[in-house]
Amino acid sequence: QSTWGTLCSFAGMLRHITQISVQFNAFHGPAARAARVILSQVTSEGAKASNPKCVVKAAVTTADQPPAIEFKFFDGTAKVFKARTLSVKDVMYDVSGVQQKLDKKAPPPKK
């Protein structure tokens, strides 16, 4: 599946997420690609509409730190990705796995 196809399915994946924090250095180019693309997708109208309560925090820095993406879920758990070497697909796959486990535990909170 293409990266675009993966991203198109991202909006529905916000159902269990309460907060997403994305941090990257704007000058790191390809190393920050996954963080930039995910930030773009989670702030899209479709993603916002799928879970209006999900808070998105962005920090575009000049610090020499690896790109990081943190997902906080409604059950209090969090998943942090150091995204320098990860692709968007890698991140999406891991988040999808957490979502599937949460689907089995309890339904997502109401919008």
Contacts in CASP RR format, 6 or more apart in sequence:
PFRMAT RR
TARGET T0000
AUTHOR 0000-0000-0000
METHOD contacts of the structure
MODEL  1
QSTWGTLCSFAGMLRHITQISVQFNAFHGPAARAARVILSQVTSEGAKAS
NPKCVVKAAVTTADQPPAIEFKFFDGTAKVFKARTLSVKDVMYDVSGVQQ
KLDKKAPPPKK
1 89 0 8 1.000
3 37 0 8 1.000
3 87 0 8 1.000
3 88 0 8 1.000
3 89 0 8 1.000
6 88 0 8 1.000
6 89 0 8 1.000
6 92 0 8 1.000
7 37 0 8 1.000
7 41 0 8 1.000
7 88 0 8 1.000
7 92 0 8 1.000
9 92 0 8 1.000
10 38 0 8 1.000
10 41 0 8 1.000
10 42 0 8 1.000
10 47 0 8 1.000
10 92 0 8 1.000
11 41 0 8 1.000
11 44 0 8 1.000
11 46 0 8 1.000
11 47 0 8 1.000
11 49 0 8 1.000
11 50 0 8 1.000
12 47 0 8 1.000
12 50 0 8 1.000
12 51 0 8 1.000
13 92 0 8 1.000
13 95 0 8 1.000
13 96 0 8 1.000
13 99 0 8 1.000
14 42 0 8 1.000
14 47 0 8 1.000
14 50 0 8 1.000
14 51 0 8 1.000
14 54 0 8 1.000
15 50 0 8 1.000
15 51 0 8 1.000
15 99 0 8 1.000
15 108 0 8 1.000
16 73 0 8 1.000
16 74 0 8 1.000
16 75 0 8 1.000
16 98 0 8 1.000
16 99 0 8 1.000
16 102 0 8 1.000
16 103 0 8 1.000
16 108 0 8 1.000
17 51 0 8 1.000
17 54 0 8 1.000
17 71 0 8 1.000
17 72 0 8 1.000
17 73 0 8 1.000
17 74 0 8 1.000
17 95 0 8 1.000
18 53 0 8 1.000
18 54 0 8 1.000
18 55 0 8 1.000
18 72 0 8 1.000
18 73 0 8 1.000
18 74 0 8 1.000
18 76 0 8 1.000
19 54 0 8 1.000
19 55 0 8 1.000
19 56 0 8 1.000
19 57 0 8 1.000
19 70 0 8 1.000
19 71 0 8 1.000
19 72 0 8 1.000
20 38 0 8 1.000
20 42 0 8 1.000
20 54 0 8 1.000
20 55 0 8 1.000
20 56 0 8 1.000
20 57 0 8 1.000
20 69 0 8 1.000
20 70 0 8 1.000
20 71 0 8 1.000
20 72 0 8 1.000
21 56 0 8 1.000
21 57 0 8 1.000
21 58 0 8 1.000
21 59 0 8 1.000
21 68 0 8 1.000
21 69 0 8 1.000
21 70 0 8 1.000
21 72 0 8 1.000
22 35 0 8 1.000
22 38 0 8 1.000
22 39 0 8 1.000
22 42 0 8 1.000
22 56 0 8 1.000
22 57 0 8 1.000
22 58 0 8 1.000
22 59 0 8 1.000
22 67 0 8 1.000
22 68 0 8 1.000
22 69 0 8 1.000
22 70 0 8 1.000
23 35 0 8 1.000
23 58 0 8 1.000
23 59 0 8 1.000
23 60 0 8 1.000
23 61 0 8 1.000
23 65 0 8 1.000
23 67 0 8 1.000
23 68 0 8 1.000
23 69 0 8 1.000
24 32 0 8 1.000
24 35 0 8 1.000
24 36 0 8 1.000
24 39 0 8 1.000
24 59 0 8 1.000
24 60 0 8 1.000
24 61 0 8 1.000
24 67 0 8 1.000
24 68 0 8 1.000
24 83 0 8 1.000
25 32 0 8 1.000
25 60 0 8 1.000
25 61 0 8 1.000
25 62 0 8 1.000
25 63 0 8 1.000
25 64 0 8 1.000
25 65 0 8 1.000
25 67 0 8 1.000
26 32 0 8 1.000
26 60 0 8 1.000
26 61 0 8 1.000
26 62 0 8 1.000
27 62 0 8 1.000
28 67 0 8 1.000
28 84 0 8 1.000
31 66 0 8 1.000
31 67 0 8 1.000
31 84 0 8 1.000
31 85 0 8 1.000
32 67 0 8 1.000
32 83 0 8 1.000
32 84 0 8 1.000
33 88 0 8 1.000
34 67 0 8 1.000
34 69 0 8 1.000
34 81 0 8 1.000
34 83 0 8 1.000
34 86 0 8 1.000
34 87 0 8 1.000
34 88 0 8 1.000
34 90 0 8 1.000
34 91 0 8 1.000
35 67 0 8 1.000
35 68 0 8 1.000
35 69 0 8 1.000
35 83 0 8 1.000
37 88 0 8 1.000
38 69 0 8 1.000
38 83 0 8 1.000
38 88 0 8 1.000
38 91 0 8 1.000
39 56 0 8 1.000
39 58 0 8 1.000
41 47 0 8 1.000
42 54 0 8 1.000
42 56 0 8 1.000
43 56 0 8 1.000
43 58 0 8 1.000
47 54 0 8 1.000
48 54 0 8 1.000
51 111 0 8 1.000
52 111 0 8 1.000
53 109 0 8 1.000
53 111 0 8 1.000
66 82 0 8 1.000
66 83 0 8 1.000
66 84 0 8 1.000
67 82 0 8 1.000
67 83 0 8 1.000
67 84 0 8 1.000
68 80 0 8 1.000
68 81 0 8 1.000
68 82 0 8 1.000
68 83 0 8 1.000
69 80 0 8 1.000
69 81 0 8 1.000
69 83 0 8 1.000
69 91 0 8 1.000
70 78 0 8 1.000
70 79 0 8 1.000
70 80 0 8 1.000
70 81 0 8 1.000
71 78 0 8 1.000
71 79 0 8 1.000
71 80 0 8 1.000
71 95 0 8 1.000
71 98 0 8 1.000
72 78 0 8 1.000
73 79 0 8 1.000
73 98 0 8 1.000
73 102 0 8 1.000
74 102 0 8 1.000
74 108 0 8 1.000
74 109 0 8 1.000
75 102 0 8 1.000
75 105 0 8 1.000
75 106 0 8 1.000
77 98 0 8 1.000
79 94 0 8 1.000
79 95 0 8 1.000
79 98 0 8 1.000
81 90 0 8 1.000
81 91 0 8 1.000
81 94 0 8 1.000
83 91 0 8 1.000
102 108 0 8 1.000
END
